[in-house]
Amino acid sequence: MSQIAVPCVLMRGGTSKGPYFKLSDVPADRAELERFLLAVLGSPDERQIDGVGGADWLTSKAAMVGPSDRPDADLDYLFGQVIINEARVDFAPNCGNLTSGVGPFAIEAGMIEAGDPETRVRIFNINTNANIEAVIKTPGGKVTYDGDTAIDGVPGTAAPVELFFKDLVGTKTGKLMPTGNPIDLIEGVEVSCFDAAVPMIIARANDMGLTGYETPDEINERQNFFEKLECIRIAGSHMMGMGDPTGSVVPKFCIVSAARHGGAINARYMVPHTCHRTFPLVGGQCLAAACITDRTVLEGLAQVSDAHRQTLAIEHPVGRLETLIEFDGNRAHPNVKGIGFVRTARRLMEGRVFVPA
Protein backbone atom coordinates (compact mmCIF):
# COMPACT_ATOMS: atom_id res chain seq x y z
CA MET A 1 0.00 0.00 0.00
CA SER A 2 1.43 3.39 -0.99
CA GLN A 3 0.91 6.17 1.55
CA ILE A 4 1.20 9.94 1.76
CA ALA A 5 2.45 11.85 4.78
CA VAL A 6 0.66 14.99 5.94
CA PRO A 7 1.94 17.40 8.63
CA CYS A 8 -0.20 17.21 11.73
CA VAL A 9 -0.29 18.35 15.37
CA LEU A 10 -2.21 16.34 17.97
CA MET A 11 -3.74 18.65 20.57
CA ARG A 12 -6.10 18.59 23.47
CA GLY A 13 -8.62 21.38 23.22
CA GLY A 14 -10.77 21.69 26.34
CA THR A 15 -12.27 18.26 27.02
CA SER A 16 -11.72 17.05 23.45
CA LYS A 17 -8.69 15.88 21.51
CA GLY A 18 -7.82 15.53 17.86
CA PRO A 19 -5.43 16.22 14.99
CA TYR A 20 -4.97 19.82 13.81
CA PHE A 21 -4.03 20.50 10.19
CA LYS A 22 -3.26 23.52 8.08
CA LEU A 23 -6.10 24.07 5.61
CA SER A 24 -3.46 24.26 2.88
CA ASP A 25 -2.29 20.72 3.69
CA VAL A 26 -5.67 18.98 3.34
CA PRO A 27 -8.00 18.53 0.34
CA ALA A 28 -10.15 21.55 -0.47
CA ASP A 29 -12.91 19.40 -1.95
CA ARG A 30 -15.28 18.45 0.86
CA ALA A 31 -15.83 14.85 -0.36
CA GLU A 32 -12.06 14.29 -0.63
CA LEU A 33 -11.54 15.88 2.76
CA GLU A 34 -14.11 13.51 4.24
CA ARG A 35 -12.27 10.48 2.85
CA PHE A 36 -8.99 11.90 4.15
CA LEU A 37 -10.30 12.41 7.70
CA LEU A 38 -11.90 8.97 7.79
CA ALA A 39 -8.51 7.46 6.96
CA VAL A 40 -6.70 9.63 9.51
CA LEU A 41 -9.05 8.78 12.40
CA GLY A 42 -9.67 5.15 11.36
CA SER A 43 -13.41 5.14 10.68
CA PRO A 44 -15.65 3.28 10.25
CA ASP A 45 -14.50 0.99 13.05
CA GLU A 46 -15.64 0.95 16.67
CA ARG A 47 -12.01 0.76 17.85
CA GLN A 48 -10.58 3.08 15.15
CA ILE A 49 -7.62 0.72 15.31
CA ASP A 50 -6.26 1.72 11.88
CA GLY A 51 -6.14 5.45 12.63
CA VAL A 52 -5.37 7.99 15.34
CA GLY A 53 -8.94 8.26 16.64
CA GLY A 54 -9.62 7.39 20.25
CA ALA A 55 -12.85 5.40 19.68
CA ASP A 56 -14.77 8.00 21.66
CA TRP A 57 -16.96 10.89 20.52
CA LEU A 58 -14.62 13.38 22.26
CA THR A 59 -11.53 12.08 20.47
CA SER A 60 -12.92 11.39 16.99
CA LYS A 61 -12.67 14.88 15.57
CA ALA A 62 -10.31 17.16 13.67
CA ALA A 63 -9.54 20.84 13.16
CA MET A 64 -8.32 22.51 9.96
CA VAL A 65 -6.92 26.03 10.29
CA GLY A 66 -5.58 28.69 7.93
CA PRO A 67 -5.07 32.46 7.55
CA SER A 68 -8.30 34.31 6.74
CA ASP A 69 -8.97 36.78 3.94
CA ARG A 70 -11.91 38.21 5.88
CA PRO A 71 -11.50 41.74 7.26
CA ASP A 72 -13.05 40.67 10.57
CA ALA A 73 -10.94 37.54 11.14
CA ASP A 74 -7.33 36.44 11.46
CA LEU A 75 -8.02 32.75 10.97
CA ASP A 76 -10.46 30.45 9.20
CA TYR A 77 -11.25 27.26 11.09
CA LEU A 78 -13.13 24.20 9.85
CA PHE A 79 -14.21 21.44 12.23
CA GLY A 80 -14.97 17.84 11.36
CA GLN A 81 -16.75 15.34 13.62
CA VAL A 82 -15.65 11.92 12.39
CA ILE A 83 -18.39 9.36 13.02
CA ILE A 84 -16.86 6.30 14.62
CA ASN A 85 -19.00 3.51 13.17
CA GLU A 86 -19.92 5.16 9.85
CA ALA A 87 -17.97 6.30 6.81
CA ARG A 88 -19.09 9.86 7.39
CA VAL A 89 -17.79 13.16 8.70
CA ASP A 90 -20.25 15.75 9.97
CA PHE A 91 -19.20 19.29 9.04
CA ALA A 92 -22.44 20.92 10.24
CA PRO A 93 -21.55 21.83 13.84
CA ASN A 94 -18.53 23.44 15.43
CA CYS A 95 -16.64 22.02 18.41
CA GLY A 96 -16.20 24.71 21.02
CA ASN A 97 -13.60 22.69 22.90
CA LEU A 98 -11.33 22.14 19.90
CA THR A 99 -11.71 25.86 19.20
CA SER A 100 -9.53 26.48 22.26
CA GLY A 101 -6.57 24.90 20.47
CA VAL A 102 -6.95 26.89 17.24
CA GLY A 103 -5.14 30.02 18.45
CA PRO A 104 -2.13 28.21 19.96
CA PHE A 105 -1.85 25.97 16.90
CA ALA A 106 -1.92 28.94 14.51
CA ILE A 107 0.60 30.98 16.49
CA GLU A 108 3.06 28.09 16.67
CA ALA A 109 2.51 27.39 12.96
CA GLY A 110 3.53 30.96 12.14
CA MET A 111 0.12 32.00 10.80
CA ILE A 112 -0.15 34.98 13.13
CA GLU A 113 2.33 36.92 15.22
CA ALA A 114 2.17 36.55 18.98
CA GLY A 115 1.94 39.54 21.31
CA ASP A 116 3.26 39.90 24.84
CA PRO A 117 1.90 38.89 27.38
CA GLU A 118 -1.19 37.72 25.50
CA THR A 119 -2.52 37.49 21.97
CA ARG A 120 -6.07 38.21 20.82
CA VAL A 121 -7.04 36.03 17.87
CA ARG A 122 -10.13 36.56 15.71
CA ILE A 123 -11.40 33.21 14.43
CA PHE A 124 -14.04 32.64 11.75
CA ASN A 125 -15.70 29.24 12.09
CA ILE A 126 -16.54 27.99 8.60
CA ASN A 127 -19.08 25.43 9.88
CA THR A 128 -21.40 27.92 11.55
CA ASN A 129 -20.36 31.25 9.98
CA ALA A 130 -19.63 32.49 13.50
CA ASN A 131 -16.93 34.83 14.77
CA ILE A 132 -14.96 33.87 17.86
CA GLU A 133 -12.42 35.86 19.81
CA ALA A 134 -9.73 33.90 21.64
CA VAL A 135 -7.23 35.27 24.13
CA ILE A 136 -4.05 33.17 24.31
CA LYS A 137 -1.35 33.53 26.96
CA THR A 138 1.90 34.36 25.11
CA PRO A 139 4.49 35.73 27.57
CA GLY A 140 7.59 36.84 25.72
CA GLY A 141 5.78 36.32 22.43
CA LYS A 142 5.53 32.53 22.82
CA VAL A 143 2.60 30.26 23.59
CA THR A 144 2.65 28.88 27.10
CA TYR A 145 0.62 25.90 28.23
CA ASP A 146 1.60 26.24 31.88
CA GLY A 147 -0.95 27.76 34.23
CA ASP A 148 -3.26 27.36 37.18
CA THR A 149 -6.60 27.01 35.38
CA ALA A 150 -8.53 23.79 35.94
CA ILE A 151 -11.57 22.67 33.95
CA ASP A 152 -13.84 19.77 34.85
CA GLY A 153 -13.14 16.71 32.73
CA VAL A 154 -9.39 17.36 32.39
CA PRO A 155 -6.80 16.39 35.05
CA GLY A 156 -4.37 18.99 36.30
CA THR A 157 -4.10 22.66 35.38
CA ALA A 158 -2.93 24.67 32.38
CA ALA A 159 -2.86 28.19 30.94
CA PRO A 160 -6.34 29.64 30.40
CA VAL A 161 -7.74 30.20 26.90
CA GLU A 162 -10.56 32.73 26.91
CA LEU A 163 -13.19 32.24 24.20
CA PHE A 164 -16.00 34.62 23.31
CA PHE A 165 -18.44 33.42 20.66
CA LYS A 166 -20.31 36.00 18.57
CA ASP A 167 -22.85 35.79 15.73
CA LEU A 168 -24.08 32.52 17.17
CA VAL A 169 -27.85 32.95 16.93
CA GLY A 170 -29.57 31.06 14.14
CA THR A 171 -26.42 29.47 12.74
CA LYS A 172 -28.47 26.89 10.82
CA THR A 173 -32.05 28.23 10.88
CA GLY A 174 -31.66 32.00 11.11
CA LYS A 175 -33.64 32.23 14.36
CA LEU A 176 -33.04 31.79 18.07
CA MET A 177 -36.35 29.91 18.34
CA PRO A 178 -36.76 28.29 14.91
CA THR A 179 -40.36 27.15 15.44
CA GLY A 180 -41.39 30.60 16.69
CA ASN A 181 -42.56 29.12 19.98
CA PRO A 182 -40.86 28.91 23.38
CA ILE A 183 -42.52 25.50 23.86
CA ASP A 184 -43.72 22.94 21.32
CA LEU A 185 -45.49 19.63 21.96
CA ILE A 186 -43.84 16.82 19.99
CA GLU A 187 -44.78 13.16 20.42
CA GLY A 188 -46.58 14.12 23.64
CA VAL A 189 -43.47 15.76 25.15
CA GLU A 190 -43.03 19.49 25.78
CA VAL A 191 -39.78 20.70 24.22
CA SER A 192 -38.05 23.98 23.47
CA CYS A 193 -36.25 24.26 20.14
CA PHE A 194 -33.30 26.66 20.04
CA ASP A 195 -30.54 27.54 17.59
CA ALA A 196 -27.54 29.29 19.17
CA ALA A 197 -24.17 27.90 18.03
CA VAL A 198 -25.92 24.58 17.36
CA PRO A 199 -29.59 23.67 16.78
CA MET A 200 -30.86 21.80 19.83
CA ILE A 201 -34.09 20.36 21.19
CA ILE A 202 -34.44 20.64 24.96
CA ALA A 203 -36.76 18.52 27.12
CA ARG A 204 -37.30 18.09 30.84
CA ALA A 205 -35.64 14.87 31.97
CA ASN A 206 -38.71 13.63 33.83
CA ASP A 207 -40.82 14.08 30.68
CA MET A 208 -38.44 11.63 29.00
CA GLY A 209 -38.66 9.05 31.78
CA LEU A 210 -35.38 9.99 33.48
CA THR A 211 -34.32 11.96 36.53
CA GLY A 212 -31.58 13.85 34.67
CA TYR A 213 -28.95 12.83 37.21
CA GLU A 214 -28.08 9.49 35.57
CA THR A 215 -24.53 8.82 34.41
CA PRO A 216 -23.86 8.67 30.65
CA ASP A 217 -23.50 4.87 30.89
CA GLU A 218 -26.86 4.56 32.63
CA ILE A 219 -28.52 6.67 29.95
CA ASN A 220 -26.81 4.78 27.13
CA GLU A 221 -28.41 1.56 28.39
CA ARG A 222 -31.92 3.00 27.85
CA GLN A 223 -32.68 1.99 24.29
CA ASN A 224 -36.32 3.05 24.67
CA PHE A 225 -35.13 6.55 25.64
CA PHE A 226 -33.13 6.92 22.43
CA GLU A 227 -35.97 5.55 20.32
CA LYS A 228 -38.30 8.17 21.78
CA LEU A 229 -35.61 10.83 21.41
CA GLU A 230 -35.14 10.07 17.71
CA CYS A 231 -38.86 10.33 17.00
CA ILE A 232 -38.89 13.74 18.65
CA ARG A 233 -35.66 14.79 16.91
CA ILE A 234 -36.98 13.90 13.45
CA ALA A 235 -40.28 15.72 13.95
CA GLY A 236 -38.56 18.65 15.62
CA SER A 237 -36.03 18.99 12.83
CA HIS A 238 -38.82 19.41 10.29
CA MET A 239 -40.57 21.94 12.54
CA MET A 240 -37.29 23.87 12.82
CA GLY A 241 -37.05 24.04 9.03
CA MET A 242 -34.05 21.73 8.87
CA GLY A 243 -35.64 18.82 7.03
CA ASP A 244 -34.87 15.16 7.64
CA PRO A 245 -32.00 14.81 10.18
CA THR A 246 -31.30 11.17 9.37
CA GLY A 247 -27.56 10.80 8.93
CA SER A 248 -26.81 14.10 10.69
CA VAL A 249 -25.90 14.81 14.31
CA VAL A 250 -28.00 18.00 14.32
CA PRO A 251 -30.31 18.98 15.78
CA LYS A 252 -28.80 17.88 19.07
CA PHE A 253 -30.92 16.82 22.04
CA CYS A 254 -30.60 17.83 25.67
CA ILE A 255 -32.46 16.90 28.84
CA VAL A 256 -32.57 19.22 31.85
CA SER A 257 -33.36 19.08 35.54
CA ALA A 258 -32.83 21.30 38.58
CA ALA A 259 -29.22 21.90 39.61
CA ARG A 260 -28.11 20.17 42.80
CA HIS A 261 -24.76 21.86 43.46
CA GLY A 262 -25.38 25.58 43.21
CA GLY A 263 -25.43 25.83 39.42
CA ALA A 264 -28.08 27.32 37.18
CA ILE A 265 -29.25 24.05 35.62
CA ASN A 266 -28.35 20.36 35.44
CA ALA A 267 -28.18 18.82 31.97
CA ARG A 268 -27.26 15.82 29.87
CA TYR A 269 -26.33 16.29 26.21
CA MET A 270 -26.98 13.68 23.49
CA VAL A 271 -24.73 13.51 20.42
CA PRO A 272 -27.41 12.48 19.51
CA HIS A 273 -27.54 8.69 19.98
CA THR A 274 -25.26 8.45 23.00
CA CYS A 275 -24.85 10.69 26.03
CA HIS A 276 -21.91 13.09 26.07
CA ARG A 277 -19.40 12.40 28.86
CA THR A 278 -19.22 16.06 29.87
CA PHE A 279 -21.01 19.00 28.25
CA PRO A 280 -19.75 20.61 25.03
CA LEU A 281 -19.25 24.33 24.59
CA VAL A 282 -21.60 24.60 21.61
CA GLY A 283 -24.31 22.90 23.65
CA GLY A 284 -23.50 25.19 26.56
CA GLN A 285 -24.02 28.23 24.35
CA CYS A 286 -27.41 27.01 23.19
CA LEU A 287 -28.55 25.98 26.66
CA ALA A 288 -27.41 29.29 28.17
CA ALA A 289 -29.49 31.17 25.60
CA ALA A 290 -32.49 29.01 26.46
CA CYS A 291 -31.96 29.54 30.19
CA ILE A 292 -32.32 33.32 29.94
CA THR A 293 -35.40 33.08 27.69
CA ASP A 294 -38.83 33.22 29.34
CA ARG A 295 -41.61 30.62 29.10
CA THR A 296 -39.50 27.67 27.91
CA VAL A 297 -39.29 24.16 29.38
CA LEU A 298 -36.54 25.57 31.61
CA GLU A 299 -39.06 27.82 33.40
CA GLY A 300 -38.96 26.93 37.09
CA LEU A 301 -35.76 24.89 36.68
CA ALA A 302 -33.08 27.37 35.57
CA GLN A 303 -31.72 29.64 38.29
CA VAL A 304 -30.90 32.84 36.39
CA SER A 305 -31.44 36.58 36.84
CA ASP A 306 -32.58 39.46 34.63
CA ALA A 307 -29.02 40.84 34.41
CA HIS A 308 -27.91 41.42 30.82
CA ARG A 309 -24.44 40.05 31.61
CA GLN A 310 -24.30 37.04 33.88
CA THR A 311 -22.38 33.84 34.50
CA LEU A 312 -24.35 30.65 34.84
CA ALA A 313 -23.04 27.18 35.61
CA ILE A 314 -24.30 24.12 33.77
CA GLU A 315 -23.93 21.01 35.94
CA HIS A 316 -22.98 17.91 33.95
CA PRO A 317 -21.73 14.33 34.62
CA VAL A 318 -18.22 15.30 35.73
CA GLY A 319 -18.64 18.83 37.07
CA ARG A 320 -19.70 22.26 35.84
CA LEU A 321 -19.40 24.36 32.70
CA GLU A 322 -19.14 28.04 33.63
CA THR A 323 -20.84 30.09 30.94
CA LEU A 324 -20.83 33.89 30.52
CA ILE A 325 -23.73 35.27 28.50
CA GLU A 326 -24.43 38.82 27.32
CA PHE A 327 -27.76 39.90 25.87
CA ASP A 328 -29.94 42.94 25.47
CA GLY A 329 -33.67 43.38 25.04
CA ASN A 330 -36.06 41.52 27.32
CA ARG A 331 -36.08 37.87 28.33
CA ALA A 332 -39.15 37.12 26.23
CA HIS A 333 -37.13 37.96 23.11
CA PRO A 334 -33.47 38.26 24.11
CA ASN A 335 -30.88 39.49 21.64
CA VAL A 336 -27.88 37.32 22.50
CA LYS A 337 -24.71 39.33 21.85
CA GLY A 338 -22.17 36.71 22.82
CA ILE A 339 -21.28 33.81 25.08
CA GLY A 340 -17.91 33.19 26.69
CA PHE A 341 -15.97 30.37 28.33
CA VAL A 342 -12.58 29.72 29.81
CA ARG A 343 -10.90 26.56 28.51
CA THR A 344 -7.38 25.14 28.40
CA ALA A 345 -5.40 23.43 25.64
CA ARG A 346 -2.17 21.50 25.26
CA ARG A 347 0.06 20.54 22.35
CA LEU A 348 0.60 16.79 22.64
CA MET A 349 2.50 15.69 19.55
CA GLU A 350 3.64 16.95 16.18
CA GLY A 351 4.79 15.13 13.10
CA ARG A 352 3.20 13.56 10.03
CA VAL A 353 0.18 11.31 9.75
CA PHE A 354 0.13 8.66 7.02
CA VAL A 355 -2.93 7.89 4.90
CA PRO A 356 -3.39 5.67 1.84
CA ALA A 357 -2.45 7.50 -1.37
Buried (B, 14 or more C-beta within 10 A) or exposed (E): EEEEEBBBBBBBBBBBBBBBBBBEEBBEEEEEBBBBBBBBBBBBBEEBEEBBBBBBBBBBBBBBBBBBEEEEBBBBBBBBBBBBEEEBBBBBBBBBBBBBBBBBBBBBBEBBEBBEEBBBBBBBBBBBEBBBBBBBBBBEEEBBBEEEBBBBBBEEEBBBBBBBBBBBBBBBBEBBBBBEBBBBEBEEBBBBBBBBBBBBBBBBBEBBEBEBBBEBEBBBEBEEBBEBBBBBBBBBBEBBBBEEBEEBBBBBBBBBBBBEEEBBBBBBBBBBEBBBBBBBBBBBBBBBBBBBBEEBBBEEBBBBEEEBEBEBBBBBBBBBBBBBBBBEEEBEEBEBBBBBBBBBBBBEEBEEBBBEE
